[in-house]
Amino acid sequence: QVQLAESGGGLVLPGGSLTLSCAASGNIFRLIAMGWYRETPGKERELVATINSGQATHYSDSVKGRFTITRNNTPNTVTLQMNGLRPEDTAVYYCNVRYYGDFVTHGEVWGQGTLVTVSS
């Protein structure tokens, strides 16, 4: 099965930068998309950024111009470069991978989450 390894969370000052990374391993026949989502207590998990197999990207309006998502193959990895961080960016960030396991079966996997805290 597919497993995800997340890293990069931590404490950062407002205006600072942080990079999140997620590596996927296992039986990924073809990748559909990888992305990052975040959630805070009392709020549902929300999209931050995604990138598909053709390198097309999509960002939440709240992070456009500040965050950049990139992806590489072999192994499948996704990186979120976060600049100009604000206290409201504080959340648990989750890596997401959508893929085909074979010609007809698709799957979705979530990481365990990594905490990003933006505070002075």
N, C-alpha and C positions, 0 to 999 in steps of 0.2 A: 504494500500500500504506500501511498504518498505521505511523506513526513516533512514538516517545515521547521527550520531553525531560525529564530529571530534574534537580533542583537542590535545594540545601539542606543537603547533607552537610557535615561538618566536625568540628572538635574542640570538645568542650564539657566543663565541669567536672561532677563528680557532683552531682546535684540540679538541674542546669540544664535548659534547654529548647532545643529545636531544631525547626524546621519543614521538612518535606520536601514538595516539590511535583513534580507530574508532569503534563505537558500532552500530549494525544494529538492527532495530526493525520492526515488521510488519509480513506480511504473507509470510514467507520463509518456503516452504515445505521441500526442501532439498537444501543445499548449494552446489554450484559448486566451487567457489573460491572467495577469497578476496585479495585485493592488494592495493598498493600505486603507484601512478603515479605523475609526476611533470612537470611543464612547466614554462618557462620564456618568456618575451616579444620577439617576433620574432622567437620562436621555438615551434614546435608542442609538444603536450603532449607526454611524453615518459615513458616507464615502469621503475619503480624502483625495485619493488619486488612483487611477488605473492605467495600465499599459497593456495592449494586446500583442498578439504574435507578429503583427505587422508594424509594431512600434508606435502605433497611434496612441495618443495619451488623452486623458480626460481628468480635469481637476475640479474640485469644489470651488465655488466662487470665493470662499473665505481664504483660500490658500493660493490662488492664482497670483503669479508674480513673486511668490515667496518660496514655494516648494517646487522641487523638480523630481520627477520619477524616471528611472531608467531601468533597463532590463538587459540581461545577458543570457546566453545559452551555455550548456555544458560546463558546469551544472546550471540549471535554471535558477537565476537569482534576480531579485528586484531590490532596488535601492531608492530610498526617499531622502533627498537632500533638503533639509529644512533650514531656511534662513529667516532672519528677522522674526524670531519666535516671540510670541506674545503670551501673557498669562492664560488667555482663553484657549490656547493650543494645548494646555495641560489635559492629558487624557491617557487612557490605555490604548495603544495602537496595535491593531491586529493585521497580520499579513493574510492575504487571501489568494488562493490559486484555483483557477478553473481550467479543466483539462479534459482531453479524451484519453481514456484508458486503453481503448482499442478502436476499431472502425465505427462502432455504434454506441459505445458506452461513454458517457461523460460524468465527471465527478467534480466535487468542490471540497477544498480543505481549508481550515482556518488554523492559524497559529495560536499559541497560548496567550499572546499579548505581551507587550513590553511597555512599561510606564515611562511617560515623558512628563516631567514637571518643569514648568517655566515660572520661576519665582526669584525674587530678590531677598 
